Amino acid sequence: MIKKLRFKLIAVSMLSLFLVLAIIIATVNILNYNEIVTQADSTLAILKDNGGTFPKREERPPDSGEHSPKRISPELPYESRYFSVLLASDGSVISSDTGKIAAIDTQTAVDFAKKVFNSGIFQGFIGDYRYVINLEGENSRIIFLDCGRSLLTFRSFLIVSCGISVLGLLAVFLLIVLFSRSIIRPVIEGYEKQKQFITDAGHEIKTPITIIDAD
């Protein structure tokens, strides 16, 4: 009984800790991922509105507030790595622009664009590239944004957070195993006293019961 009680204490404690850590890690990483997607989609929206490139400084609309959706950071065009491919309605390539990215050549850009075009999904990820399809008449301009750095940071944080959580679970498990006996000691003592009381009471009651039975 004592072993079962100790095992239940350890199991419940570890399960509760695991659930709490899992919820915290999942929430933090989901929020982190959503932030990456939101920022990428915001940048793609600017590119989409300007034919697959950033507007020139003199063409940018004036800021209408710090949180205006049209606000463009002066550094954003220089920080972003992107490319685009314009496809006809039959999927043939009309033009491509890979001048703002070094890791992708024209053939790779065309291959990516055809995969996206054939999938029929207007927005999503292909590898580390976030893309959006913009319809320009009968043609489709597919714009890709490199999210490699952001996704690498996200994956690193996910791995580190999971690793730290596992180490934390192991540490807590060892501590609970070490201190579980002390925690359930009052229960053990109460159980032993209860057994002793029942034994003593049974022994003491034998004599009067024997007398009554004899009478």
Salt bridges, closest charged atoms under 4 A:
ASP41 OD1 - ARG130 NE 2.83
ASP49 OD2 - LYS70 NZ 3.74
ASP63 OD2 - ARG71 NH1 2.93
ASP128 OD1 - ARG155 NH2 2.86
GLU136 OE2 - ARG141 NE 2.77
